[in-house]
Amino acid sequence: MSQSAILPAINPLLRRPMVEQSIGWSRATIYRRIKKGLFPSPIEIGGERVAWPANEVQAIINARIAGKSDDEIKALVTELEAARGKAA
């Protein structure tokens, strides 16, 4: 049995400064895009702290690079957030 079959995939959580650096947006832009449905909402990780799953940030970056429309990205955000509940 391969090791990947035993261990779950690791999906790190990124804090806001890392998200800002990764995507090139300011804090205000990230939260504005969340409000418009163009970026996933963060996950509460305790102590009034939030983070984003790295795979979700990467999916948005990939969609932007691919030239996806805002409507397509909104659909992607909906899919990403819905998948959170299924992953648990």
C-alpha positions in Angstrom: 0.0 0.0 0.0 1.4 3.4 -0.9 2.0 6.0 1.6 -0.5 8.4 -0.1 -3.2 5.8 0.4 -2.6 5.9 4.2 -2.0 9.5 4.9 -4.6 12.2 4.1 -3.6 15.0 1.8 -2.3 18.0 3.7 -3.9 21.3 2.9 -2.3 24.0 4.9 -4.2 26.9 6.3 -2.9 30.3 5.2 -3.1 33.3 7.4 -4.1 36.7 5.9 -0.5 38.1 5.4 0.4 34.9 3.4 -2.8 35.2 1.4 -2.0 38.9 0.6 1.5 37.9 -0.5 0.3 35.0 -2.5 -2.5 36.7 -4.4 -1.1 40.2 -4.5 -4.2 41.9 -2.9 -4.5 44.1 0.1 -6.6 43.2 3.1 -9.3 45.5 2.0 -9.4 44.0 -1.5 -9.6 40.5 -0.1 -12.6 41.3 2.1 -14.2 43.3 -0.7 -13.9 40.3 -3.0 -15.3 38.0 -0.3 -18.3 40.3 0.0 -18.8 40.2 -3.8 -18.5 36.4 -3.8 -15.2 36.5 -5.7 -13.0 35.0 -3.0 -13.8 32.3 -0.4 -14.6 33.3 3.2 -12.0 32.5 5.8 -12.2 29.7 8.3 -12.2 30.6 12.0 -9.2 28.8 13.6 -9.7 30.1 17.2 -8.7 33.0 19.2 -10.4 35.5 16.8 -8.0 34.2 14.1 -8.9 33.2 10.6 -7.2 31.4 7.7 -7.9 30.1 4.2 -7.2 26.6 2.9 -4.2 26.8 0.6 -6.0 24.8 -2.1 -8.8 27.4 -2.3 -6.4 30.3 -2.6 -4.5 28.4 -5.4 -7.8 27.7 -7.2 -8.7 31.4 -7.3 -5.2 32.2 -8.5 -5.5 29.5 -11.2 -8.9 30.8 -12.3 -7.6 34.4 -12.6 -4.6 33.2 -14.6 -6.9 31.2 -16.9 -8.9 34.4 -17.5 -12.2 33.1 -15.9 -15.0 35.7 -15.7 -16.3 37.0 -12.4 -19.4 34.8 -12.9 -17.2 31.7 -13.3 -15.2 32.7 -10.3 -18.3 33.2 -8.2 -19.4 29.6 -9.2 -15.9 28.3 -8.2 -16.1 30.1 -4.8 -19.5 28.5 -4.2 -18.1 25.0 -5.1 -15.0 25.5 -2.9 -17.0 26.6 0.1 -19.5 23.7 -0.4 -16.6 21.2 -0.5 -15.5 22.2 3.0 -18.4 20.4 4.6 -17.8 17.3 2.5 -14.1 17.2 3.5 -14.9 16.8 7.2 
